[in-house]
């Protein structure tokens, strides 16, 4: 299967590009860890594949509408 055929097939099946799917999955895992653990937010960000904390914070806010700190406070 060519790269382009895979991308079209994946998007048709899932509704997202592989990159969007991966980012959404990383955000879901980060949100779960924020809600269920006392780990530092920076540790969660780096463990879920983000290279710096500001990128994680911006992505988290755009995905969930709140800062990671506020999300944790709400669920704990």
PDB file of N, CA, C, O and CB in Angstrom:
ATOM      1  N   UNK A   1       0.852  -1.167   0.000  1.00  0.00           N
ATOM      2  CA  UNK A   1       0.000   0.000   0.000  1.00  0.00           C
ATOM      3  C   UNK A   1       0.905   1.240   0.000  1.00  0.00           C
ATOM      4  O   UNK A   1       1.842   1.335   0.792  1.00  0.00           O
ATOM      5  CB  UNK A   1      -0.973  -0.007   1.231  1.00  0.00           C
ATOM      6  N   UNK A   2       0.619   2.155  -0.872  1.00  0.00           N
ATOM      7  CA  UNK A   2       1.414   3.382  -0.917  1.00  0.00           C
ATOM      8  C   UNK A   2       1.065   4.274   0.266  1.00  0.00           C
ATOM      9  O   UNK A   2       0.024   4.118   0.906  1.00  0.00           O
ATOM     10  CB  UNK A   2       1.186   4.136  -2.246  1.00  0.00           C
ATOM     11  N   UNK A   3       1.964   5.210   0.536  1.00  0.00           N
ATOM     12  CA  UNK A   3       1.758   6.147   1.636  1.00  0.00           C
ATOM     13  C   UNK A   3       0.464   6.944   1.423  1.00  0.00           C
ATOM     14  O   UNK A   3      -0.302   7.146   2.364  1.00  0.00           O
ATOM     15  CB  UNK A   3       2.968   7.104   1.767  1.00  0.00           C
ATOM     16  N   UNK A   4       0.230   7.383   0.219  1.00  0.00           N
ATOM     17  CA  UNK A   4      -0.949   8.201  -0.066  1.00  0.00           C
ATOM     18  C   UNK A   4      -2.244   7.399   0.024  1.00  0.00           C
ATOM     19  O   UNK A   4      -3.269   7.901   0.486  1.00  0.00           O
ATOM     20  CB  UNK A   4      -0.829   8.823  -1.445  1.00  0.00           C
ATOM     21  N   UNK A   5      -2.182   6.163  -0.418  1.00  0.00           N
ATOM     22  CA  UNK A   5      -3.366   5.309  -0.305  1.00  0.00           C
ATOM     23  C   UNK A   5      -3.674   5.039   1.172  1.00  0.00           C
ATOM     24  O   UNK A   5      -4.835   5.043   1.581  1.00  0.00           O
ATOM     25  CB  UNK A   5      -3.156   3.972  -1.073  1.00  0.00           C
ATOM     26  N   UNK A   6      -2.632   4.806   1.959  1.00  0.00           N
ATOM     27  CA  UNK A   6      -2.824   4.596   3.402  1.00  0.00           C
ATOM     28  C   UNK A   6      -3.480   5.826   4.034  1.00  0.00           C
ATOM     29  O   UNK A   6      -4.432   5.692   4.803  1.00  0.00           O
ATOM     30  CB  UNK A   6      -1.467   4.292   4.098  1.00  0.00           C
ATOM     31  N   UNK A   7      -2.980   7.019   3.719  1.00  0.00           N
ATOM     32  CA  UNK A   7      -3.534   8.241   4.300  1.00  0.00           C
ATOM     33  C   UNK A   7      -5.009   8.411   3.943  1.00  0.00           C
ATOM     34  O   UNK A   7      -5.817   8.758   4.805  1.00  0.00           O
ATOM     35  CB  UNK A   7      -2.740   9.458   3.827  1.00  0.00           C
ATOM     36  N   UNK A   8      -5.364   8.172   2.689  1.00  0.00           N
ATOM     37  CA  UNK A   8      -6.768   8.278   2.263  1.00  0.00           C
ATOM     38  C   UNK A   8      -7.636   7.239   2.959  1.00  0.00           C
ATOM     39  O   UNK A   8      -8.732   7.546   3.429  1.00  0.00           O
ATOM     40  CB  UNK A   8      -6.881   8.116   0.741  1.00  0.00           C
ATOM     41  N   UNK A   9      -7.135   6.002   3.021  1.00  0.00           N
ATOM     42  CA  UNK A   9      -7.891   4.920   3.639  1.00  0.00           C
ATOM     43  C   UNK A   9      -8.074   5.158   5.134  1.00  0.00           C
ATOM     44  O   UNK A   9      -9.161   4.941   5.669  1.00  0.00           O
ATOM     45  CB  UNK A   9      -7.193   3.584   3.402  1.00  0.00           C
ATOM     46  N   UNK A  10      -7.028   5.598   5.801  1.00  0.00           N
ATOM     47  CA  UNK A  10      -7.088   5.873   7.235  1.00  0.00           C
ATOM     48  C   UNK A  10      -8.104   6.985   7.507  1.00  0.00           C
ATOM     49  O   UNK A  10      -8.948   6.857   8.394  1.00  0.00           O
ATOM     50  CB  UNK A  10      -5.688   6.268   7.779  1.00  0.00           C
ATOM     51  N   UNK A  11      -8.019   8.060   6.749  1.00  0.00           N
ATOM     52  CA  UNK A  11      -8.937   9.185   6.959  1.00  0.00           C
ATOM     53  C   UNK A  11     -10.386   8.764   6.706  1.00  0.00           C
ATOM     54  O   UNK A  11     -11.290   9.187   7.426  1.00  0.00           O
ATOM     55  CB  UNK A  11      -8.561  10.363   6.040  1.00  0.00           C
ATOM     56  N   UNK A  12     -10.603   7.948   5.704  1.00  0.00           N
ATOM     57  CA  UNK A  12     -11.953   7.471   5.406  1.00  0.00           C
ATOM     58  C   UNK A  12     -12.479   6.595   6.545  1.00  0.00           C
ATOM     59  O   UNK A  12     -13.651   6.698   6.908  1.00  0.00           O
ATOM     60  CB  UNK A  12     -11.966   6.687   4.079  1.00  0.00           C
ATOM     61  N   UNK A  13     -11.639   5.745   7.106  1.00  0.00           N
ATOM     62  CA  UNK A  13     -12.065   4.813   8.150  1.00  0.00           C
ATOM     63  C   UNK A  13     -12.233   5.491   9.505  1.00  0.00           C
ATOM     64  O   UNK A  13     -13.183   5.199  10.231  1.00  0.00           O
ATOM     65  CB  UNK A  13     -11.066   3.682   8.270  1.00  0.00           C
ATOM     66  N   UNK A  14     -11.318   6.394   9.850  1.00  0.00           N
ATOM     67  CA  UNK A  14     -11.291   6.972  11.198  1.00  0.00           C
ATOM     68  C   UNK A  14     -11.903   8.373  11.240  1.00  0.00           C
ATOM     69  O   UNK A  14     -12.436   8.789  12.269  1.00  0.00           O
ATOM     70  CB  UNK A  14      -9.859   7.025  11.712  1.00  0.00           C
ATOM     71  N   UNK A  15     -11.828   9.089  10.135  1.00  0.00           N
ATOM     72  CA  UNK A  15     -12.354  10.453  10.111  1.00  0.00           C
ATOM     73  C   UNK A  15     -11.318  11.508  10.431  1.00  0.00           C
ATOM     74  O   UNK A  15     -11.625  12.700  10.450  1.00  0.00           O
ATOM     75  CB  UNK A  15     -13.482  10.574  11.071  1.00  0.00           C
ATOM     76  N   UNK A  16     -10.092  11.078  10.684  1.00  0.00           N
ATOM     77  CA  UNK A  16      -8.984  11.975  10.999  1.00  0.00           C
ATOM     78  C   UNK A  16      -7.746  11.510  10.258  1.00  0.00           C
ATOM     79  O   UNK A  16      -7.650  10.354   9.845  1.00  0.00           O
ATOM     80  CB  UNK A  16      -8.722  12.029  12.527  1.00  0.00           C
ATOM     81  N   UNK A  17      -6.798  12.423  10.092  1.00  0.00           N
ATOM     82  CA  UNK A  17      -5.514  11.999   9.555  1.00  0.00           C
ATOM     83  C   UNK A  17      -4.782  11.209  10.639  1.00  0.00           C
ATOM     84  O   UNK A  17      -5.118  11.334  11.817  1.00  0.00           O
ATOM     85  CB  UNK A  17      -4.665  13.225   9.074  1.00  0.00           C
ATOM     86  N   UNK A  18      -3.800  10.406  10.270  1.00  0.00           N
ATOM     87  CA  UNK A  18      -3.038   9.680  11.299  1.00  0.00           C
ATOM     88  C   UNK A  18      -2.419  10.625  12.332  1.00  0.00           C
ATOM     89  O   UNK A  18      -2.385  10.303  13.520  1.00  0.00           O
ATOM     90  CB  UNK A  18      -1.936   8.844  10.644  1.00  0.00           C
ATOM     91  N   UNK A  19      -1.935  11.778  11.893  1.00  0.00           N
ATOM     92  CA  UNK A  19      -1.322  12.731  12.823  1.00  0.00           C
ATOM     93  C   UNK A  19      -2.353  13.284  13.802  1.00  0.00           C
ATOM     94  O   UNK A  19      -2.074  13.386  14.997  1.00  0.00           O
ATOM     95  CB  UNK A  19      -0.660  13.882  12.051  1.00  0.00           C
ATOM     96  N   UNK A  20      -3.538  13.643  13.315  1.00  0.00           N
ATOM     97  CA  UNK A  20      -4.595  14.137  14.195  1.00  0.00           C
ATOM     98  C   UNK A  20      -5.027  13.050  15.180  1.00  0.00           C
ATOM     99  O   UNK A  20      -5.260  13.328  16.356  1.00  0.00           O
ATOM    100  CB  UNK A  20      -5.803  14.619  13.368  1.00  0.00           C
ATOM    101  N   UNK A  21      -5.129  11.828  14.699  1.00  0.00           N
ATOM    102  CA  UNK A  21      -5.501  10.716  15.561  1.00  0.00           C
ATOM    103  C   UNK A  21      -4.471  10.538  16.677  1.00  0.00           C
ATOM    104  O   UNK A  21      -4.832  10.354  17.839  1.00  0.00           O
ATOM    105  CB  UNK A  21      -5.635   9.422  14.743  1.00  0.00           C
ATOM    106  N   UNK A  22      -3.203  10.593  16.319  1.00  0.00           N
ATOM    107  CA  UNK A  22      -2.131  10.438  17.301  1.00  0.00           C
ATOM    108  C   UNK A  22      -2.167  11.559  18.336  1.00  0.00           C
ATOM    109  O   UNK A  22      -2.040  11.293  19.532  1.00  0.00           O
ATOM    110  CB  UNK A  22      -0.767  10.410  16.603  1.00  0.00           C
ATOM    111  N   UNK A  23      -2.336  12.793  17.905  1.00  0.00           N
ATOM    112  CA  UNK A  23      -2.408  13.909  18.851  1.00  0.00           C
ATOM    113  C   UNK A  23      -3.607  13.779  19.785  1.00  0.00           C
ATOM    114  O   UNK A  23      -3.496  14.038  20.983  1.00  0.00           O
ATOM    115  CB  UNK A  23      -2.480  15.236  18.098  1.00  0.00           C
ATOM    116  N   UNK A  24      -4.738  13.382  19.242  1.00  0.00           N
ATOM    117  CA  UNK A  24      -5.928  13.195  20.090  1.00  0.00           C
ATOM    118  C   UNK A  24      -5.695  12.100  21.127  1.00  0.00           C
ATOM    119  O   UNK A  24      -6.091  12.244  22.284  1.00  0.00           O
ATOM    120  CB  UNK A  24      -7.158  12.847  19.226  1.00  0.00           C
ATOM    121  N   UNK A  25      -5.063  11.022  20.722  1.00  0.00           N
ATOM    122  CA  UNK A  25      -4.782   9.929  21.651  1.00  0.00           C
ATOM    123  C   UNK A  25      -3.809  10.379  22.745  1.00  0.00           C
ATOM    124  O   UNK A  25      -3.990  10.040  23.915  1.00  0.00           O
ATOM    125  CB  UNK A  25      -4.207   8.718  20.893  1.00  0.00           C
ATOM    126  N   UNK A  26      -2.795  11.129  22.373  1.00  0.00           N
ATOM    127  CA  UNK A  26      -1.852  11.648  23.366  1.00  0.00           C
ATOM    128  C   UNK A  26      -2.549  12.574  24.357  1.00  0.00           C
ATOM    129  O   UNK A  26      -2.256  12.536  25.552  1.00  0.00           O
ATOM    130  CB  UNK A  26      -0.704  12.390  22.675  1.00  0.00           C
ATOM    131  N   UNK A  27      -3.459  13.395  23.874  1.00  0.00           N
ATOM    132  CA  UNK A  27      -4.204  14.304  24.749  1.00  0.00           C
ATOM    133  C   UNK A  27      -5.119  13.526  25.692  1.00  0.00           C
ATOM    134  O   UNK A  27      -5.228  13.864  26.870  1.00  0.00           O
ATOM    135  CB  UNK A  27      -5.028  15.300  23.913  1.00  0.00           C
ATOM    136  N   UNK A  28      -5.773  12.489  25.179  1.00  0.00           N
ATOM    137  CA  UNK A  28      -6.643  11.675  26.041  1.00  0.00           C
ATOM    138  C   UNK A  28      -5.837  11.013  27.151  1.00  0.00           C
ATOM    139  O   UNK A  28      -6.273  10.985  28.302  1.00  0.00           O
ATOM    140  CB  UNK A  28      -7.378  10.604  25.213  1.00  0.00           C
ATOM    141  N   UNK A  29      -4.672  10.483  26.815  1.00  0.00           N
ATOM    142  CA  UNK A  29      -3.831   9.840  27.830  1.00  0.00           C
ATOM    143  C   UNK A  29      -3.330  10.846  28.851  1.00  0.00           C
ATOM    144  O   UNK A  29      -3.292  10.555  30.047  1.00  0.00           O
ATOM    145  CB  UNK A  29      -2.647   9.137  27.173  1.00  0.00           C
ATOM    146  N   UNK A  30      -2.949  12.022  28.388  1.00  0.00           N
ATOM    147  CA  UNK A  30      -2.497  13.062  29.308  1.00  0.00           C
ATOM    148  C   UNK A  30      -3.632  13.477  30.238  1.00  0.00           C
ATOM    149  O   UNK A  30      -3.415  13.647  31.438  1.00  0.00           O
ATOM    150  CB  UNK A  30      -1.968  14.282  28.530  1.00  0.00           C
ATOM    151  N   UNK A  31      -4.833  13.642  29.701  1.00  0.00           N
ATOM    152  CA  UNK A  31      -5.977  14.035  30.528  1.00  0.00           C
ATOM    153  C   UNK A  31      -6.275  12.982  31.578  1.00  0.00           C
ATOM    154  O   UNK A  31      -6.566  13.314  32.727  1.00  0.00           O
ATOM    155  CB  UNK A  31      -7.214  14.272  29.659  1.00  0.00           C
ATOM    156  N   UNK A  32      -6.205  11.720  31.196  1.00  0.00           N
ATOM    157  CA  UNK A  32      -6.449  10.639  32.155  1.00  0.00           C
ATOM    158  C   UNK A  32      -5.417  10.682  33.284  1.00  0.00           C
ATOM    159  O   UNK A  32      -5.766  10.557  34.458  1.00  0.00           O
ATOM    160  CB  UNK A  32      -6.410   9.265  31.446  1.00  0.00           C
ATOM    161  N   UNK A  33      -4.165  10.858  32.922  1.00  0.00           N
ATOM    162  CA  UNK A  33      -3.119  10.908  33.952  1.00  0.00           C
ATOM    163  C   UNK A  33      -3.257  12.138  34.839  1.00  0.00           C
ATOM    164  O   UNK A  33      -2.992  12.065  36.038  1.00  0.00           O
ATOM    165  CB  UNK A  33      -1.739  10.894  33.305  1.00  0.00           C
ATOM    166  N   UNK A  34      -3.663  13.255  34.273  1.00  0.00           N
ATOM    167  CA  UNK A  34      -3.881  14.447  35.095  1.00  0.00           C
ATOM    168  C   UNK A  34      -4.996  14.215  36.108  1.00  0.00           C
ATOM    169  O   UNK A  34      -4.912  14.672  37.248  1.00  0.00           O
ATOM    170  CB  UNK A  34      -4.217  15.655  34.209  1.00  0.00           C
ATOM    171  N   UNK A  35      -6.020  13.516  35.696  1.00  0.00           N
ATOM    172  CA  UNK A  35      -7.172  13.292  36.572  1.00  0.00           C
ATOM    173  C   UNK A  35      -6.926  12.221  37.619  1.00  0.00           C
ATOM    174  O   UNK A  35      -7.574  12.226  38.665  1.00  0.00           O
ATOM    175  CB  UNK A  35      -8.369  12.916  35.752  1.00  0.00           C
ATOM    176  N   UNK A  36      -6.000  11.296  37.359  1.00  0.00           N
ATOM    177  CA  UNK A  36      -5.862  10.139  38.245  1.00  0.00           C
ATOM    178  C   UNK A  36      -4.533  10.046  38.978  1.00  0.00           C
ATOM    179  O   UNK A  36      -4.326   9.108  39.747  1.00  0.00           O
ATOM    180  CB  UNK A  36      -6.055   8.905  37.465  1.00  0.00           C
ATOM    181  N   UNK A  37      -3.628  10.995  38.760  1.00  0.00           N
ATOM    182  CA  UNK A  37      -2.336  10.900  39.444  1.00  0.00           C
ATOM    183  C   UNK A  37      -1.916  12.268  39.958  1.00  0.00           C
ATOM    184  O   UNK A  37      -2.505  13.291  39.610  1.00  0.00           O
ATOM    185  CB  UNK A  37      -1.256  10.326  38.502  1.00  0.00           C
ATOM    186  N   UNK A  38      -0.892  12.263  40.789  1.00  0.00           N
ATOM    187  CA  UNK A  38      -0.321  13.500  41.314  1.00  0.00           C
ATOM    188  C   UNK A  38       1.007  13.834  40.646  1.00  0.00           C
ATOM    189  O   UNK A  38       1.761  14.670  41.145  1.00  0.00           O
ATOM    190  CB  UNK A  38      -0.131  13.394  42.819  1.00  0.00           C
ATOM    191  N   UNK A  39       1.296  13.189  39.528  1.00  0.00           N
ATOM    192  CA  UNK A  39       2.540  13.462  38.815  1.00  0.00           C
ATOM    193  C   UNK A  39       2.586  14.925  38.385  1.00  0.00           C
ATOM    194  O   UNK A  39       1.551  15.560  38.184  1.00  0.00           O
ATOM    195  CB  UNK A  39       2.683  12.534  37.589  1.00  0.00           C
ATOM    196  N   UNK A  40       3.792  15.442  38.248  1.00  0.00           N
ATOM    197  CA  UNK A  40       3.951  16.810  37.766  1.00  0.00           C
ATOM    198  C   UNK A  40       3.434  16.913  36.335  1.00  0.00           C
ATOM    199  O   UNK A  40       3.564  15.983  35.540  1.00  0.00           O
ATOM    200  CB  UNK A  40       5.434  17.253  37.845  1.00  0.00           C
ATOM    201  N   UNK A  41       2.851  18.054  36.031  1.00  0.00           N
ATOM    202  CA  UNK A  41       2.317  18.257  34.686  1.00  0.00           C
ATOM    203  C   UNK A  41       3.427  18.145  33.647  1.00  0.00           C
ATOM    204  O   UNK A  41       3.209  17.609  32.561  1.00  0.00           O
ATOM    205  CB  UNK A  41       1.623  19.626  34.581  1.00  0.00           C
ATOM    206  N   UNK A  42       4.599  18.642  33.969  1.00  0.00           N
ATOM    207  CA  UNK A  42       5.714  18.549  33.020  1.00  0.00           C
ATOM    208  C   UNK A  42       6.087  17.093  32.749  1.00  0.00           C
ATOM    209  O   UNK A  42       6.406  16.740  31.614  1.00  0.00           O
ATOM    210  CB  UNK A  42       6.938  19.314  33.553  1.00  0.00           C
ATOM    211  N   UNK A  43       6.052  16.251  33.767  1.00  0.00           N
ATOM    212  CA  UNK A  43       6.348  14.825  33.584  1.00  0.00           C
ATOM    213  C   UNK A  43       5.333  14.185  32.650  1.00  0.00           C
ATOM    214  O   UNK A  43       5.697  13.417  31.760  1.00  0.00           O
ATOM    215  CB  UNK A  43       6.357  14.092  34.938  1.00  0.00           C
ATOM    216  N   UNK A  44       4.074  14.498  32.852  1.00  0.00           N
ATOM    217  CA  UNK A  44       3.021  13.954  31.993  1.00  0.00           C
ATOM    218  C   UNK A  44       3.209  14.452  30.568  1.00  0.00           C
ATOM    219  O   UNK A  44       3.074  13.682  29.617  1.00  0.00           O
ATOM    220  CB  UNK A  44       1.620  14.346  32.522  1.00  0.00           C
ATOM    221  N   UNK A  45       3.516  15.726  30.416  1.00  0.00           N
ATOM    222  CA  UNK A  45       3.719  16.292  29.077  1.00  0.00           C
ATOM    223  C   UNK A  45       4.852  15.582  28.348  1.00  0.00           C
ATOM    224  O   UNK A  45       4.694  15.190  27.191  1.00  0.00           O
ATOM    225  CB  UNK A  45       4.016  17.797  29.169  1.00  0.00           C
ATOM    226  N   UNK A  46       5.981  15.414  29.003  1.00  0.00           N
ATOM    227  CA  UNK A  46       7.125  14.776  28.354  1.00  0.00           C
ATOM    228  C   UNK A  46       6.872  13.294  28.105  1.00  0.00           C
ATOM    229  O   UNK A  46       7.286  12.759  27.076  1.00  0.00           O
ATOM    230  CB  UNK A  46       8.380  14.953  29.202  1.00  0.00           C
ATOM    231  N   UNK A  47       6.201  12.630  29.033  1.00  0.00           N
ATOM    232  CA  UNK A  47       5.909  11.205  28.864  1.00  0.00           C
ATOM    233  C   UNK A  47       4.917  10.939  27.733  1.00  0.00           C
ATOM    234  O   UNK A  47       4.934   9.862  27.137  1.00  0.00           O
ATOM    235  CB  UNK A  47       5.366  10.634  30.159  1.00  0.00           C
ATOM    236  N   UNK A  48       4.063  11.903  27.437  1.00  0.00           N
ATOM    237  CA  UNK A  48       3.094  11.705  26.362  1.00  0.00           C
ATOM    238  C   UNK A  48       3.604  12.241  25.028  1.00  0.00           C
ATOM    239  O   UNK A  48       2.848  12.336  24.060  1.00  0.00           O
ATOM    240  CB  UNK A  48       1.779  12.375  26.718  1.00  0.00           C
ATOM    241  N   UNK A  49       4.885  12.589  24.980  1.00  0.00           N
ATOM    242  CA  UNK A  49       5.518  12.890  23.705  1.00  0.00           C
ATOM    243  C   UNK A  49       5.682  14.349  23.339  1.00  0.00           C
ATOM    244  O   UNK A  49       6.042  14.660  22.203  1.00  0.00           O
ATOM    245  CB  UNK A  49       4.769  12.258  22.669  1.00  0.00           C
ATOM    246  N   UNK A  50       5.431  15.243  24.260  1.00  0.00           N
ATOM    247  CA  UNK A  50       5.599  16.656  23.953  1.00  0.00           C
ATOM    248  C   UNK A  50       7.002  17.098  24.336  1.00  0.00           C
ATOM    249  O   UNK A  50       7.519  16.728  25.390  1.00  0.00           O
ATOM    250  CB  UNK A  50       4.541  17.509  24.684  1.00  0.00           C
ATOM    251  N   UNK A  51       7.610  17.893  23.467  1.00  0.00           N
ATOM    252  CA  UNK A  51       8.993  18.312  23.666  1.00  0.00           C
ATOM    253  C   UNK A  51       9.157  19.456  24.644  1.00  0.00           C
ATOM    254  O   UNK A  51      10.218  19.605  25.250  1.00  0.00           O
ATOM    255  CB  UNK A  51       9.583  18.701  22.369  1.00  0.00           C
ATOM    256  N   UNK A  52       8.123  20.265  24.807  1.00  0.00           N
ATOM    257  CA  UNK A  52       8.208  21.335  25.799  1.00  0.00           C
ATOM    258  C   UNK A  52       6.842  21.590  26.418  1.00  0.00           C
ATOM    259  O   UNK A  52       5.804  21.261  25.842  1.00  0.00           O
ATOM    260  CB  UNK A  52       8.756  22.625  25.162  1.00  0.00           C
ATOM    261  N   UNK A  53       6.870  22.168  27.575  1.00  0.00           N
ATOM    262  CA  UNK A  53       5.658  22.342  28.376  1.00  0.00           C
ATOM    263  C   UNK A  53       4.696  23.352  27.751  1.00  0.00           C
ATOM    264  O   UNK A  53       3.482  23.169  27.835  1.00  0.00           O
ATOM    265  CB  UNK A  53       6.025  22.784  29.784  1.00  0.00           C
ATOM    266  N   UNK A  54       5.206  24.401  27.134  1.00  0.00           N
ATOM    267  CA  UNK A  54       4.306  25.405  26.572  1.00  0.00           C
ATOM    268  C   UNK A  54       3.499  24.838  25.403  1.00  0.00           C
ATOM    269  O   UNK A  54       2.326  25.174  25.242  1.00  0.00           O
ATOM    270  CB  UNK A  54       5.100  26.631  26.116  1.00  0.00           C
ATOM    271  N   UNK A  55       4.115  23.989  24.593  1.00  0.00           N
ATOM    272  CA  UNK A  55       3.380  23.344  23.502  1.00  0.00           C
ATOM    273  C   UNK A  55       2.288  22.455  24.062  1.00  0.00           C
ATOM    274  O   UNK A  55       1.165  22.454  23.556  1.00  0.00           O
ATOM    275  CB  UNK A  55       4.329  22.524  22.610  1.00  0.00           C
ATOM    276  N   UNK A  56       2.609  21.697  25.104  1.00  0.00           N
ATOM    277  CA  UNK A  56       1.614  20.845  25.744  1.00  0.00           C
ATOM    278  C   UNK A  56       0.458  21.677  26.299  1.00  0.00           C
ATOM    279  O   UNK A  56      -0.709  21.357  26.073  1.00  0.00           O
ATOM    280  CB  UNK A  56       2.259  20.021  26.864  1.00  0.00           C
ATOM    281  N   UNK A  57       0.789  22.744  27.025  1.00  0.00           N
ATOM    282  CA  UNK A  57      -0.251  23.590  27.620  1.00  0.00           C
ATOM    283  C   UNK A  57      -1.161  24.189  26.551  1.00  0.00           C
ATOM    284  O   UNK A  57      -2.382  24.196  26.714  1.00  0.00           O
ATOM    285  CB  UNK A  57       0.385  24.710  28.450  1.00  0.00           C
ATOM    286  N   UNK A  58      -0.587  24.687  25.469  1.00  0.00           N
ATOM    287  CA  UNK A  58      -1.393  25.269  24.387  1.00  0.00           C
ATOM    288  C   UNK A  58      -2.276  24.224  23.725  1.00  0.00           C
ATOM    289  O   UNK A  58      -3.454  24.474  23.472  1.00  0.00           O
ATOM    290  CB  UNK A  58      -0.490  25.918  23.341  1.00  0.00           C
ATOM    291  N   UNK A  59      -1.719  23.065  23.447  1.00  0.00           N
ATOM    292  CA  UNK A  59      -2.493  21.989  22.804  1.00  0.00           C
ATOM    293  C   UNK A  59      -3.597  21.510  23.737  1.00  0.00           C
ATOM    294  O   UNK A  59      -4.722  21.274  23.297  1.00  0.00           O
ATOM    295  CB  UNK A  59      -1.571  20.801  22.410  1.00  0.00           C
ATOM    296  N   UNK A  60      -3.284  21.365  25.028  1.00  0.00           N
ATOM    297  CA  UNK A  60      -4.279  20.900  25.993  1.00  0.00           C
ATOM    298  C   UNK A  60      -5.432  21.896  26.080  1.00  0.00           C
ATOM    299  O   UNK A  60      -6.599  21.505  26.086  1.00  0.00           O
ATOM    300  CB  UNK A  60      -3.638  20.695  27.384  1.00  0.00           C
ATOM    301  N   UNK A  61      -5.103  23.165  26.146  1.00  0.00           N
ATOM    302  CA  UNK A  61      -6.145  24.188  26.242  1.00  0.00           C
ATOM    303  C   UNK A  61      -7.008  24.218  24.984  1.00  0.00           C
ATOM    304  O   UNK A  61      -8.225  24.380  25.071  1.00  0.00           O
ATOM    305  CB  UNK A  61      -5.518  25.565  26.479  1.00  0.00           C
ATOM    306  N   UNK A  62      -6.385  24.061  23.816  1.00  0.00           N
ATOM    307  CA  UNK A  62      -7.190  24.079  22.590  1.00  0.00           C
ATOM    308  C   UNK A  62      -8.057  22.832  22.463  1.00  0.00           C
ATOM    309  O   UNK A  62      -9.119  22.880  21.843  1.00  0.00           O
ATOM    310  CB  UNK A  62      -6.287  24.203  21.369  1.00  0.00           C
ATOM    311  N   UNK A  63      -7.619  21.721  23.042  1.00  0.00           N
ATOM    312  CA  UNK A  63      -8.392  20.477  22.968  1.00  0.00           C
ATOM    313  C   UNK A  63      -9.523  20.446  23.988  1.00  0.00           C
ATOM    314  O   UNK A  63     -10.656  20.102  23.650  1.00  0.00           O
ATOM    315  CB  UNK A  63      -7.479  19.278  23.179  1.00  0.00           C
ATOM    316  N   UNK A  64      -9.221  20.805  25.239  1.00  0.00           N
ATOM    317  CA  UNK A  64     -10.195  20.656  26.324  1.00  0.00           C
ATOM    318  C   UNK A  64     -10.810  21.968  26.807  1.00  0.00           C
ATOM    319  O   UNK A  64     -11.775  21.952  27.572  1.00  0.00           O
ATOM    320  CB  UNK A  64      -9.545  19.977  27.478  1.00  0.00           C
ATOM    321  N   UNK A  65     -10.268  23.093  26.374  1.00  0.00           N
ATOM    322  CA  UNK A  65     -10.840  24.383  26.749  1.00  0.00           C
ATOM    323  C   UNK A  65     -10.417  24.908  28.100  1.00  0.00           C
ATOM    324  O   UNK A  65     -10.873  25.970  28.523  1.00  0.00           O
ATOM    325  CB  UNK A  65     -12.294  24.288  26.726  1.00  0.00           C
ATOM    326  N   UNK A  66      -9.549  24.178  28.789  1.00  0.00           N
ATOM    327  CA  UNK A  66      -9.039  24.625  30.094  1.00  0.00           C
ATOM    328  C   UNK A  66      -7.554  24.297  30.185  1.00  0.00           C
ATOM    329  O   UNK A  66      -7.032  23.465  29.441  1.00  0.00           O
ATOM    330  CB  UNK A  66      -9.825  23.953  31.271  1.00  0.00           C
ATOM    331  N   UNK A  67      -6.889  24.976  31.119  1.00  0.00           N
ATOM    332  CA  UNK A  67      -5.476  24.676  31.355  1.00  0.00           C
ATOM    333  C   UNK A  67      -5.352  23.318  32.048  1.00  0.00           C
ATOM    334  O   UNK A  67      -6.283  22.890  32.731  1.00  0.00           O
ATOM    335  CB  UNK A  67      -4.807  25.794  32.210  1.00  0.00           C
ATOM    336  N   UNK A  68      -4.218  22.638  31.882  1.00  0.00           N
ATOM    337  CA  UNK A  68      -4.030  21.349  32.558  1.00  0.00           C
ATOM    338  C   UNK A  68      -4.216  21.442  34.073  1.00  0.00           C
ATOM    339  O   UNK A  68      -4.763  20.525  34.684  1.00  0.00           O
ATOM    340  CB  UNK A  68      -2.647  20.806  32.252  1.00  0.00           C
ATOM    341  N   UNK A  69      -3.773  22.522  34.672  1.00  0.00           N
ATOM    342  CA  UNK A  69      -3.933  22.700  36.122  1.00  0.00           C
ATOM    343  C   UNK A  69      -5.400  22.752  36.514  1.00  0.00           C
ATOM    344  O   UNK A  69      -5.806  22.124  37.491  1.00  0.00           O
ATOM    345  CB  UNK A  69      -3.226  23.975  36.586  1.00  0.00           C
ATOM    346  N   UNK A  70      -6.194  23.497  35.758  1.00  0.00           N
ATOM    347  CA  UNK A  70      -7.624  23.604  36.052  1.00  0.00           C
ATOM    348  C   UNK A  70      -8.338  22.275  35.811  1.00  0.00           C
ATOM    349  O   UNK A  70      -9.254  21.917  36.551  1.00  0.00           O
ATOM    350  CB  UNK A  70      -8.264  24.705  35.197  1.00  0.00           C
ATOM    351  N   UNK A  71      -7.923  21.555  34.789  1.00  0.00           N
ATOM    352  CA  UNK A  71      -8.498  20.233  34.505  1.00  0.00           C
ATOM    353  C   UNK A  71      -8.250  19.299  35.672  1.00  0.00           C
ATOM    354  O   UNK A  71      -9.157  18.599  36.123  1.00  0.00           O
ATOM    355  CB  UNK A  71      -7.904  19.637  33.208  1.00  0.00           C
ATOM    356  N   UNK A  72      -7.008  19.289  36.166  1.00  0.00           N
ATOM    357  CA  UNK A  72      -6.662  18.432  37.310  1.00  0.00           C
ATOM    358  C   UNK A  72      -7.484  18.836  38.537  1.00  0.00           C
ATOM    359  O   UNK A  72      -8.022  17.972  39.229  1.00  0.00           O
ATOM    360  CB  UNK A  72      -5.140  18.523  37.626  1.00  0.00           C
ATOM    361  N   UNK A  73      -7.582  20.108  38.804  1.00  0.00           N
ATOM    362  CA  UNK A  73      -8.335  20.577  39.964  1.00  0.00           C
ATOM    363  C   UNK A  73      -9.790  20.145  39.894  1.00  0.00           C
ATOM    364  O   UNK A  73     -10.384  19.775  40.906  1.00  0.00           O
ATOM    365  CB  UNK A  73      -8.248  22.090  40.074  1.00  0.00           C
ATOM    366  N   UNK A  74     -10.357  20.194  38.705  1.00  0.00           N
ATOM    367  CA  UNK A  74     -11.753  19.808  38.525  1.00  0.00           C
ATOM    368  C   UNK A  74     -11.981  18.320  38.806  1.00  0.00           C
ATOM    369  O   UNK A  74     -13.003  17.956  39.389  1.00  0.00           O
ATOM    370  CB  UNK A  74     -12.202  20.140  37.112  1.00  0.00           C
ATOM    371  N   UNK A  75     -11.059  17.469  38.406  1.00  0.00           N
ATOM    372  CA  UNK A  75     -11.260  16.017  38.513  1.00  0.00           C
ATOM    373  C   UNK A  75     -10.708  15.404  39.783  1.00  0.00           C
ATOM    374  O   UNK A  75     -10.946  14.224  40.040  1.00  0.00           O
ATOM    375  CB  UNK A  75     -10.635  15.340  37.348  1.00  0.00           C
ATOM    376  N   UNK A  76      -9.992  16.151  40.574  1.00  0.00           N
ATOM    377  CA  UNK A  76      -9.474  15.534  41.806  1.00  0.00           C
ATOM    378  C   UNK A  76     -10.195  16.015  43.027  1.00  0.00           C
ATOM    379  O   UNK A  76      -9.878  15.591  44.139  1.00  0.00           O
ATOM    380  CB  UNK A  76      -8.004  15.810  41.960  1.00  0.00           C
TER     381      UNK A  76
END
